[in-house]
């Protein structure tokens, strides 16, 4: 009896020690999450406000619980927690998704993170972001995201693509291919525009000055057409007046359109 009692006591001690480590780890993670919000959201005025008012944090904490239960083989309950999470916060994270430290989901409404998604450290997401699949494939079918990545509002990253460290995905972009490190992706389908180094400070996106490769290509075509029209004027001087009027009208139209390329919006 004494030997059995000692064994049971030893098992209980190990269980208590393990629980203590888990609690300590959870407290550290919560503290790290709150710090991430403070560093990246200028609207955050206090830790109490962050803990009680940020659905992105609540969604992340519920996901960690669901993920741990899934890892130990608990059936069905992790999915119930995920769905409760969705109803409570408007954010749906599959229990199988692997998320690093310092994830900040700002506002959060409509964010969806798929089952085989892997997210690195210090990632920032705005509302409407989807990290999803492209069909009914099995196995790895969702994105792998590096560290310090920023997803603009409404960005969609689909399939088993890789988003490199320090990348920025512009608002409304649809990404279906790999994104290089230290790059900004815009458009549908998303096109990367490499940057010189990474931004220092709060990882955000200057939405007014996002590069647009499509607009750049159109401007090059317009410039070439103007050159060709000038060459035609030299070849056929009698048509110069008519051509000049057409050029004037085109320039007026371009003057109205160019501000949109520079971020004026509609």
ABEGO torsion letter per residue (X at the ends): XAAAAAAAAAAAAAAAAAAAAAAAAAAAAAAAAAAAAAAABAABABAAAAAAABAAAAAAAAAAAAAAAAAAGBBGAAAAAAAAAAAAAGBBBBAABBBBBGBBBBGGBGBBBBAABBBBBGBBBBBGBBBBBAEABBEBABBBBBBGBBBBBGBBBBEBBBBBBGBBBBBGBBBABBBBBGBBBBEOBBBBBBBBEBBBEBBBBBAAABBBAAAAAAAAAAAAAAAAAAAAAAABAAAAAAAAAAAAAAAAAAAAAAAAAAGAEX
